[in-house]
Amino acid sequence: MTDNAQYLEDRLAIGDLLNGWIYRDQSQWDELAKLFHPDGTIEVTWFEGLASEFIKGSMRMGESDIGTKHLIGVPTVTFNAAQDKALAITNAMIIGQNSKLALGATCHNRFFDMIEKRNGEWKILRRQVVYDFGSFDFPLGFVEIDREAAARYPLAYAPLAYLLEKSGFPVQRVFATKGSELETTLQKETAAWLAA
């Protein structure tokens, strides 16, 4: 296989891998698990740890009053020299809604995925997120927000964090936002991992 053909094959495989996040929205848990290596981890607003535990948490969320949907953009993908590691950065939207509270939130973010090719197959080793900005949604008309509670979180994901907290999935720490020191650190760490 030529270098160009290999690149296209790897690029297509990674695109399919990242689009597989739709399995979470469709509660296809076995398919979702296939996106990650066994030691794969994920860090998002309401969860940090092994992807296998994230899936269990997502199952619990699926049985709660909150529902979520993700819109996934086209990733930028950078390969290492050996073409067995890749860093993918993908624009995404997280849309959440709590039917009982008649309250929703939309959050624009970027997934930073550290992806490894093992035994000829690309899978996610680590998923992290940078949050860009968010807003509240009111499907049935305005609902009063506890502004003081919402203000505990960075503005970029405060609506989503507030919705998650009110739905029983509290956010435990501060996450990277656009232009933050945490984003700079994340960029440096992922670049160093790719170059190693």
MARBA-3410 file (N, C-alpha, C, O; in Angstrom, 1 decimal):
196
0.9,-1.2,0.0,0.0,0.0,0.0,0.9,1.2,0.0,1.8,1.3,0.8 ~ 0.6,2.2,-0.8,1.4,3.4,-0.9,1.1,4.3,0.4,0.1,4.1,1.1 ~ 2.0,5.2,0.6,1.9,6.1,1.8,0.6,6.8,1.7,-0.1,7.0,2.7 ~ 0.2,7.4,0.5,-1.0,8.1,0.4,-2.2,7.2,0.7,-3.2,7.7,1.3 ~ -2.2,6.0,0.2,-3.3,5.1,0.4,-3.4,4.8,1.9,-4.6,4.7,2.4
-2.3,4.6,2.5,-2.3,4.2,4.0,-2.9,5.4,4.8,-3.7,5.2,5.7 ~ -2.4,6.6,4.4,-2.9,7.8,5.1,-4.5,7.9,4.9,-5.2,8.2,5.9 ~ -5.0,7.8,3.7,-6.4,7.9,3.5,-7.2,6.8,4.2,-8.2,7.0,4.8 ~ -6.6,5.6,4.3,-7.3,4.5,5.0,-7.3,4.8,6.5,-8.3,4.6,7.2 ~ -6.2,5.3,7.1,-6.1,5.7,8.5,-7.0,6.9,8.8,-7.7,6.9,9.8
-7.0,7.8,7.9,-7.8,9.0,8.1,-9.3,8.7,8.1,-10.1,9.2,8.9 ~ -9.7,7.8,7.2,-11.1,7.4,7.1,-11.5,6.6,8.4,-12.6,6.7,8.9 ~ -10.6,5.7,8.8,-10.9,4.9,10.0,-11.1,5.8,11.2,-11.9,5.5,12.1 ~ -10.2,6.8,11.4,-10.4,7.7,12.5,-11.6,8.5,12.4,-12.3,8.8,13.4 ~ -12.0,9.0,11.2,-13.3,9.7,11.1,-14.5,8.8,11.5,-15.4,9.3,12.2
-14.5,7.6,11.1,-15.5,6.7,11.5,-15.5,6.4,13.0,-16.6,6.3,13.6 ~ -14.3,6.3,13.5,-14.2,6.1,15.0,-14.9,7.2,15.8,-15.6,7.0,16.7 ~ -14.6,8.5,15.4,-15.1,9.6,16.1,-16.6,9.8,15.9,-17.3,10.3,16.8 ~ -17.0,9.5,14.7,-18.5,9.6,14.4,-19.2,8.6,15.2,-20.4,8.7,15.4 ~ -18.5,7.5,15.7,-19.2,6.5,16.5,-19.7,7.0,17.8,-20.4,6.2,18.5
-19.4,8.2,18.1,-20.0,8.8,19.4,-21.5,8.8,19.3,-22.2,8.9,20.4 ~ -22.1,8.7,18.1,-23.6,8.6,18.0,-24.1,7.4,18.8,-25.3,7.4,19.2 ~ -23.3,6.4,19.0,-23.7,5.2,19.7,-24.1,5.5,21.2,-25.0,4.9,21.7 ~ -23.5,6.6,21.7,-23.9,7.0,23.1,-25.3,7.6,23.0,-26.1,7.2,23.9 ~ -25.6,8.4,22.1,-26.9,9.0,22.0,-28.0,7.9,21.7,-29.2,8.1,22.0
-27.6,6.8,21.1,-28.6,5.8,20.7,-28.6,4.6,21.7,-29.2,3.6,21.5 ~ -27.9,4.8,22.8,-27.8,3.8,23.9,-27.3,2.4,23.4,-27.7,1.4,23.8 ~ -26.4,2.5,22.4,-25.8,1.3,21.9,-24.4,1.1,22.6,-23.4,1.4,22.1 ~ -24.5,0.6,23.8,-23.4,0.6,24.7,-22.3,-0.3,24.3,-21.1,0.0,24.4 ~ -22.6,-1.5,23.7,-21.5,-2.4,23.2,-20.7,-1.8,22.1,-19.5,-1.9,22.0
-21.4,-1.1,21.2,-20.8,-0.4,20.1,-19.9,0.8,20.6,-18.8,1.0,20.1 ~ -20.4,1.5,21.6,-19.7,2.6,22.2,-18.4,2.1,22.8,-17.3,2.7,22.7 ~ -18.4,1.0,23.5,-17.2,0.4,24.1,-16.1,0.1,23.1,-15.0,0.2,23.4 ~ -16.5,-0.2,21.9,-15.5,-0.6,20.9,-14.7,0.6,20.4,-13.7,0.5,19.7 ~ -15.1,1.8,20.7,-14.4,3.0,20.3,-13.1,3.2,21.1,-12.2,3.9,20.7
-13.0,2.6,22.3,-11.9,2.8,23.2,-11.0,1.6,23.4,-11.5,0.4,23.3 ~ -9.7,1.8,23.6,-8.9,0.7,24.0,-9.3,0.3,25.4,-9.9,1.1,26.1 ~ -9.0,-0.9,25.9,-9.4,-1.4,27.2,-8.9,-0.4,28.3,-9.6,-0.3,29.4 ~ -7.8,0.2,28.1,-7.2,1.2,29.1,-7.6,2.6,28.8,-7.1,3.5,29.4 ~ -8.6,2.8,27.9,-9.0,4.1,27.5,-9.7,4.9,28.6,-10.4,4.3,29.4
-9.4,6.2,28.6,-10.0,7.0,29.6,-10.8,8.2,29.0,-10.6,8.5,27.8 ~ -11.6,8.8,29.8,-12.4,10.0,29.3,-12.6,11.0,30.4,-12.8,10.6,31.6 ~ -12.5,12.2,30.1,-12.7,13.3,31.1,-13.7,14.3,30.5,-13.3,15.0,29.5 ~ -14.9,14.3,31.0,-15.9,15.3,30.6,-16.5,15.9,31.9,-16.1,15.5,33.0 ~ -17.4,16.8,31.7,-17.9,17.6,32.9,-18.3,16.7,34.1,-17.9,17.0,35.2
-19.0,15.6,33.8,-19.6,14.9,34.9,-18.9,13.6,35.2,-19.3,12.8,36.1 ~ -17.8,13.3,34.5,-17.1,12.0,34.7,-15.6,12.1,34.3,-15.2,12.7,33.3 ~ -14.8,11.4,35.1,-13.4,11.2,34.8,-13.0,9.7,35.2,-13.3,9.3,36.3 ~ -12.4,9.0,34.3,-12.0,7.7,34.6,-12.0,6.8,33.3,-12.0,7.3,32.2 ~ -12.0,5.5,33.6,-12.0,4.5,32.5,-13.3,4.7,31.6,-14.4,4.9,32.1
-13.1,4.5,30.3,-14.3,4.6,29.4,-15.3,3.5,29.8,-16.5,3.8,29.6 ~ -14.9,2.4,30.2,-15.9,1.3,30.6,-16.8,1.8,31.7,-17.9,1.4,31.8 ~ -16.2,2.6,32.7,-17.0,3.1,33.8,-17.9,4.3,33.3,-19.0,4.5,33.8 ~ -17.4,5.0,32.3,-18.2,6.1,31.7,-19.4,5.5,31.1,-20.5,6.1,31.2 ~ -19.3,4.4,30.4,-20.4,3.8,29.8,-21.5,3.4,30.8,-22.7,3.6,30.6
-21.0,2.8,31.9,-22.0,2.5,33.0,-22.7,3.8,33.5,-23.9,3.7,33.8 ~ -21.9,4.8,33.7,-22.6,6.1,34.1,-23.5,6.6,33.1,-24.6,7.2,33.4 ~ -23.2,6.5,31.8,-24.1,6.9,30.7,-25.4,6.1,30.7,-26.4,6.7,30.4 ~ -25.3,4.9,31.1,-26.5,4.0,31.1,-27.4,4.5,32.3,-28.6,4.6,32.1 ~ -26.8,4.9,33.4,-27.6,5.5,34.5,-28.2,6.8,34.0,-29.4,7.1,34.3
-27.4,7.6,33.3,-28.0,8.9,32.8,-29.1,8.7,31.9,-30.1,9.4,31.9 ~ -29.0,7.6,31.1,-30.1,7.3,30.1,-31.4,7.0,30.8,-32.4,7.1,30.1 ~ -31.3,6.5,32.0,-32.5,6.2,32.8,-33.1,7.3,33.6,-34.1,7.2,34.3 ~ -32.4,8.5,33.6,-32.8,9.6,34.4,-33.6,10.6,33.5,-34.0,10.3,32.4 ~ -33.9,11.8,34.1,-34.7,12.7,33.4,-34.0,13.6,32.4,-34.6,14.3,31.6
-32.7,13.4,32.3,-31.9,14.2,31.4,-31.5,13.3,30.2,-31.1,12.2,30.3 ~ -31.7,13.9,29.0,-31.3,13.3,27.8,-30.3,14.2,27.1,-30.3,15.4,27.2 ~ -29.3,13.6,26.3,-28.3,14.3,25.6,-28.2,13.9,24.2,-28.5,12.8,23.8 ~ -27.7,14.8,23.4,-27.4,14.5,22.0,-26.1,15.3,21.6,-25.9,16.4,22.1 ~ -25.3,14.7,20.8,-24.1,15.2,20.4,-24.0,15.4,18.8,-24.3,14.5,18.1
-23.6,16.6,18.4,-23.4,16.9,17.0,-21.9,17.0,16.8,-21.2,17.8,17.4 ~ -21.4,16.1,15.9,-19.9,16.0,15.8,-19.4,16.5,14.5,-20.0,16.2,13.4 ~ -18.4,17.4,14.5,-17.9,18.0,13.3,-16.8,17.1,12.7,-16.6,15.9,13.1 ~ -16.1,17.6,11.7,-15.1,16.9,11.0,-13.8,17.2,11.8,-13.4,18.3,11.9 ~ -13.0,16.1,12.2,-11.8,16.4,13.0,-10.6,16.8,12.2,-10.5,16.5,11.0
-9.7,17.6,12.8,-8.4,17.7,12.3,-7.6,16.6,12.9,-7.7,16.3,14.1 ~ -6.8,15.9,12.1,-6.0,14.8,12.6,-4.5,15.0,12.3,-4.2,15.2,11.1 ~ -3.7,14.8,13.3,-2.3,14.9,13.2,-1.7,13.5,13.6,-1.9,13.1,14.7 ~ -0.9,12.9,12.7,-0.3,11.6,13.0,1.2,11.8,13.4,1.8,12.8,13.1 ~ 1.7,10.9,14.2,3.1,10.8,14.5,3.8,10.3,13.3,3.3,9.8,12.4
5.2,10.3,13.4,6.0,9.8,12.3,5.8,8.4,12.0,5.8,8.0,10.8 ~ 5.5,7.5,13.0,5.3,6.1,12.7,3.9,5.8,12.2,3.6,4.7,11.8 ~ 3.0,6.8,12.3,1.6,6.7,12.0,0.9,5.6,12.7,0.1,4.8,12.2 ~ 1.3,5.5,14.0,0.6,4.5,14.9,-0.1,5.3,16.1,-0.7,4.7,17.0 ~ 0.1,6.6,16.1,-0.6,7.5,17.1,-1.1,8.7,16.3,-0.6,9.1,15.3
-2.3,9.2,16.8,-2.8,10.4,16.2,-3.5,11.3,17.2,-4.1,10.7,18.2 ~ -3.5,12.5,17.0,-4.2,13.5,17.8,-5.3,14.0,17.0,-5.1,14.6,15.9 ~ -6.6,13.9,17.4,-7.7,14.4,16.7,-8.4,15.4,17.5,-8.7,15.2,18.7 ~ -8.7,16.6,16.9,-9.4,17.7,17.6,-10.7,17.9,16.8,-10.6,18.1,15.6 ~ -11.8,17.8,17.5,-13.1,17.8,16.8,-14.1,18.8,17.4,-14.3,18.7,18.6
-14.6,19.7,16.6,-15.7,20.5,17.1,-16.9,19.7,17.3,-17.3,18.8,16.6 ~ -17.6,20.0,18.4,-18.9,19.3,18.7,-19.8,20.2,19.5,-19.5,21.2,20.0 ~ -21.1,19.8,19.5,-22.1,20.4,20.3,-22.7,19.4,21.2,-23.1,18.3,20.7 ~ -22.9,19.7,22.4,-23.6,18.9,23.4,-24.9,19.5,23.7,-25.0,20.7,24.1 ~ -26.0,18.8,23.4,-27.4,19.4,23.7,-28.0,18.5,24.7,-28.2,17.3,24.6
-28.4,19.1,25.9,-29.0,18.4,26.9,-30.4,18.9,27.3,-30.6,20.1,27.1 ~ -31.2,18.1,27.8,-32.6,18.5,28.2,-33.1,17.7,29.3,-33.1,16.4,29.2 ~ -33.6,18.3,30.3,-34.2,17.6,31.4,-35.7,17.8,31.3,-36.2,18.9,31.5 ~ -36.4,16.7,31.0,-37.9,16.8,30.7,-38.7,17.2,31.9,-39.7,17.9,31.8 ~ -38.2,16.8,33.1,-38.9,17.1,34.3,-38.8,18.6,34.7,-39.8,19.2,35.2
-37.6,19.1,34.4,-37.4,20.6,34.8,-37.8,21.5,33.6,-37.8,22.7,33.8 ~ -38.1,20.9,32.4,-38.3,21.7,31.3,-37.2,22.7,31.0,-37.4,23.9,30.7 ~ -36.0,22.2,31.1,-34.8,23.0,31.0,-33.8,22.3,30.2,-33.6,21.1,30.3 ~ -33.1,23.1,29.4,-32.0,22.5,28.6,-30.8,23.3,28.5,-30.8,24.5,29.0 ~ -29.8,22.8,27.9,-28.5,23.6,27.7,-27.8,23.1,26.4,-27.9,21.9,26.0
-27.2,24.0,25.7,-26.4,23.7,24.6,-25.0,24.2,24.8,-24.8,25.3,25.3 ~ -24.0,23.3,24.5,-22.6,23.7,24.8,-21.7,23.3,23.6,-21.8,22.2,23.1 ~ -21.0,24.3,23.1,-20.0,24.1,22.1,-18.7,23.7,22.7,-18.2,24.4,23.6 ~ -18.1,22.7,22.2,-16.8,22.2,22.7,-15.9,21.6,21.7,-16.3,21.6,20.5 ~ -14.7,21.3,22.1,-13.8,20.5,21.2,-13.3,19.3,21.9,-12.8,19.4,23.1
-13.4,18.2,21.3,-12.9,16.9,21.8,-11.4,16.9,21.4,-11.0,17.1,20.3 ~ -10.5,16.6,22.4,-9.1,16.3,22.1,-8.9,14.8,22.3,-9.0,14.3,23.5 ~ -8.8,14.0,21.3,-8.7,12.6,21.4,-7.2,12.1,21.0,-6.7,12.4,20.0 ~ -6.6,11.4,22.0,-5.4,10.7,21.8,-5.7,9.3,21.3,-6.3,8.5,22.1 ~ -5.3,9.0,20.1,-5.8,7.8,19.5,-4.5,6.9,19.1,-3.5,7.4,18.6
-4.6,5.6,19.4,-3.5,4.7,19.1,-4.0,3.6,18.2,-5.1,3.1,18.3 ~ -3.1,3.2,17.3,-3.3,2.0,16.4,-2.7,0.8,17.0,-1.4,0.7,17.1 ~ -3.5,-0.1,17.5,-3.0,-1.4,18.1,-3.5,-2.5,17.3,-4.7,-2.6,17.0 ~ -2.7,-3.5,16.9,-3.1,-4.6,16.2,-3.9,-4.2,14.9,-4.9,-4.9,14.5 ~ -3.4,-3.2,14.3,-4.0,-2.7,13.1,-5.4,-2.0,13.2,-6.0,-1.7,12.2
-5.7,-1.6,14.5,-7.0,-1.0,14.7,-6.9,0.3,15.5,-6.3,0.3,16.6 ~ -7.5,1.4,15.0,-7.5,2.7,15.7,-8.6,2.7,16.7,-9.7,2.4,16.5 ~ -8.2,3.1,18.0,-9.1,3.3,19.1,-8.7,4.4,19.9,-7.5,4.8,19.9 ~ -9.6,5.0,20.7,-9.3,6.1,21.6,-8.6,5.7,22.8,-9.0,4.7,23.5 ~ -7.5,6.3,23.1,-6.7,6.1,24.4,-7.2,7.0,25.5,-7.4,6.7,26.6
-7.4,8.3,25.1,-7.8,9.3,26.1,-8.6,10.4,25.4,-8.2,10.9,24.3 ~ -9.8,10.7,25.9,-10.6,11.8,25.4,-10.7,12.9,26.5,-11.0,12.6,27.6 ~ -10.4,14.1,26.1,-10.5,15.3,26.9,-11.3,16.3,26.2,-11.4,16.2,25.0 ~ -11.7,17.3,26.9,-12.6,18.3,26.3,-12.2,19.7,26.6,-11.8,20.0,27.8 ~ -12.3,20.6,25.7,-12.2,22.0,25.9,-13.6,22.6,25.6,-14.1,22.4,24.5
-14.1,23.4,26.5,-15.4,24.0,26.4,-15.3,25.4,25.9,-14.5,26.2,26.4 ~ -16.0,25.8,24.8,-15.9,27.1,24.2,-17.0,28.1,24.7,-16.7,29.2,25.1 ~ -18.3,27.7,24.6,-19.3,28.6,25.1,-20.6,27.8,25.2,-20.8,26.7,24.5 ~ -21.5,28.2,26.0,-22.8,27.5,26.1,-24.0,28.5,26.4,-23.8,29.6,26.7 ~ -25.2,27.9,26.4,-26.4,28.7,26.6,-27.5,27.8,27.2,-27.4,26.6,27.0
-28.4,28.4,27.9,-29.6,27.7,28.4,-30.6,27.6,27.3,-30.7,28.5,26.4 ~ -31.4,26.5,27.3,-32.6,26.4,26.4,-33.8,26.2,27.3,-33.8,25.6,28.3 ~ -34.9,26.8,26.8,-36.2,26.7,27.5,-37.3,26.2,26.6,-37.9,27.0,25.9 ~ -37.5,24.9,26.5,-38.4,24.3,25.5,-39.9,24.7,25.7,-40.6,24.7,24.8 ~ -40.2,25.0,26.9,-41.7,25.4,27.2,-41.8,26.8,27.7,-42.9,27.2,28.2
-40.8,27.6,27.5,-40.8,29.0,28.1,-39.8,29.1,29.2,-39.3,28.2,29.7 ~ -39.6,30.4,29.5,-38.5,30.7,30.5,-38.7,30.0,31.8,-39.8,29.9,32.4 ~ -37.6,29.5,32.4,-37.6,28.8,33.7,-36.6,29.6,34.5,-35.5,29.9,34.0 ~ -36.9,29.9,35.8,-36.0,30.7,36.6,-34.7,29.9,36.9,-34.8,28.7,37.3 ~ -33.6,30.5,36.8,-32.3,29.9,37.0,-31.7,30.4,38.3,-31.8,31.6,38.6
-31.1,29.5,39.1,-30.4,30.0,40.3,-29.0,30.5,39.8,-28.1,29.7,39.6 ~ -29.0,31.8,39.6,-27.8,32.4,39.0,-26.5,32.2,39.8,-25.4,32.0,39.3 ~ -26.7,32.2,41.1,-25.6,32.0,42.0,-25.0,30.6,41.9,-23.8,30.5,41.9 ~ -25.9,29.6,41.7,-25.4,28.3,41.5,-24.7,28.1,40.2,-23.7,27.4,40.1 ~ -25.3,28.7,39.2,-24.7,28.6,37.8,-23.4,29.3,37.8,-22.5,28.8,37.0
-23.2,30.4,38.5,-22.0,31.2,38.5,-20.8,30.5,39.1,-19.7,31.0,39.0 ~ -21.0,29.3,39.8,-19.9,28.6,40.3,-19.0,27.9,39.3,-17.9,27.5,39.5 ~ -19.6,27.9,38.0,-18.8,27.2,36.9,-18.3,28.3,35.9,-18.9,29.3,35.8 ~ -17.3,27.9,35.2,-16.8,28.8,34.1,-18.0,29.1,33.1,-18.7,28.1,32.8 ~ -18.1,30.3,32.7,-19.3,30.7,31.8,-19.4,29.8,30.6,-20.5,29.5,30.1
-18.2,29.3,30.1,-18.2,28.5,28.8,-19.1,27.2,28.9,-19.6,26.8,27.9 ~ -19.2,26.7,30.1,-20.0,25.5,30.3,-20.9,25.5,31.5,-21.5,24.5,31.9 ~ -21.1,26.7,32.0,-22.0,26.9,33.2,-23.4,26.4,32.9,-24.0,25.7,33.8 ~ -24.1,26.7,31.8,-25.4,26.1,31.6,-25.5,24.6,31.6,-26.4,24.0,32.2 ~ -24.5,24.0,30.9,-24.5,22.5,30.9,-24.2,21.9,32.3,-24.9,21.0,32.7
-23.2,22.5,33.0,-22.9,22.1,34.4,-24.1,22.2,35.3,-24.4,21.4,36.1 ~ -24.8,23.3,35.2,-26.0,23.6,36.0,-27.1,22.5,35.7,-27.7,22.0,36.7 ~ -27.3,22.3,34.5,-28.3,21.3,34.1,-27.9,19.9,34.6,-28.8,19.2,35.1 ~ -26.6,19.5,34.5,-26.2,18.2,35.0,-26.3,18.1,36.5,-26.8,17.1,37.0 ~ -25.9,19.2,37.2,-26.1,19.2,38.7,-27.5,19.0,39.1,-27.8,18.2,40.0
-28.4,19.8,38.5,-29.8,19.7,38.8,-30.4,18.3,38.4,-31.5,17.9,38.9 ~ -29.7,17.6,37.6,-30.2,16.3,37.1,-29.5,15.1,37.9,-29.8,14.0,37.6 ~ -28.7,15.5,38.8,-28.0,14.5,39.6,-26.7,14.0,39.2,-26.2,12.9,39.6 ~ -26.0,14.8,38.3,-24.7,14.4,37.8,-23.8,15.6,37.9,-23.4,16.3,37.0 ~ -23.4,15.9,39.2,-22.6,17.1,39.5,-21.2,17.1,38.8,-20.6,16.1,38.6
-20.7,18.3,38.5,-19.4,18.5,38.0,-18.5,18.7,39.2,-18.7,19.5,40.1 ~ -17.4,17.9,39.2,-16.5,17.9,40.3,-15.3,18.8,40.3,-14.7,19.1,41.4 ~ -14.9,19.3,39.1,-13.7,20.2,39.1,-13.8,21.2,37.9,-14.8,21.1,37.1 ~ -12.8,22.0,37.8,-12.8,23.0,36.7,-12.2,22.3,35.4,-11.2,21.6,35.6 ~ -12.8,22.6,34.3,-12.3,22.0,33.0,-11.8,23.1,32.1,-12.1,24.3,32.3
-11.0,22.7,31.1,-10.4,23.7,30.2,-11.5,24.4,29.4,-12.5,23.8,29.0 ~ -11.3,25.7,29.2,-12.2,26.5,28.4,-11.3,27.3,27.4,-10.1,27.3,27.5 ~ -11.9,27.8,26.4,-11.2,28.5,25.3,-10.3,29.6,25.9,-10.7,30.5,26.5 ~ -9.0,29.5,25.5,-8.0,30.5,26.0,-7.5,30.4,27.4,-6.7,31.2,27.8 ~ -8.0,29.3,28.1,-7.5,29.2,29.5,-6.2,28.5,29.6,-5.7,28.0,28.7
-5.6,28.7,30.8,-4.3,28.0,31.1,-4.4,26.5,31.0,-3.5,25.8,30.5 ~ -5.6,26.0,31.3,-5.8,24.5,31.2,-5.8,24.1,29.8,-5.3,23.0,29.5 ~ -6.3,24.9,28.9,-6.3,24.6,27.5,-4.9,24.5,27.0,-4.5,23.6,26.2 ~ -4.1,25.5,27.4,-2.7,25.6,27.0,-1.9,24.4,27.4,-1.1,23.8,26.7 ~ -2.2,24.0,28.7,-1.5,22.8,29.2,-1.9,21.5,28.5,-1.1,20.7,28.2
-3.2,21.4,28.2,-3.7,20.3,27.4,-3.1,20.2,26.0,-2.7,19.1,25.6 ~ -2.9,21.3,25.4,-2.3,21.4,24.0,-0.9,20.9,24.1,-0.4,20.2,23.3 ~ -0.1,21.4,25.1,1.3,21.0,25.3,1.4,19.5,25.6,2.2,18.8,25.1 ~ 0.5,19.0,26.5,0.6,17.6,26.9,0.3,16.6,25.7,0.9,15.6,25.5 ~ -0.7,17.0,24.9,-1.1,16.1,23.8,-0.1,16.2,22.7,0.2,15.2,22.1
0.5,17.3,22.5,1.6,17.4,21.5,2.8,16.6,21.9,3.5,16.0,21.1 ~ 3.2,16.7,23.2,4.3,15.9,23.7,4.0,14.4,23.6,4.9,13.6,23.3 ~ 2.8,14.0,23.9,2.5,12.6,23.8,2.6,12.1,22.3,3.1,11.0,22.0 ~ 2.1,12.9,21.4,2.2,12.6,20.0,3.7,12.5,19.5,4.0,11.6,18.7 ~ 4.5,13.3,20.0,5.9,13.4,19.6,6.8,12.3,20.2,7.8,11.9,19.7
6.3,11.7,21.3,7.1,10.7,22.1,7.3,9.4,21.3,7.9,8.5,21.8
END
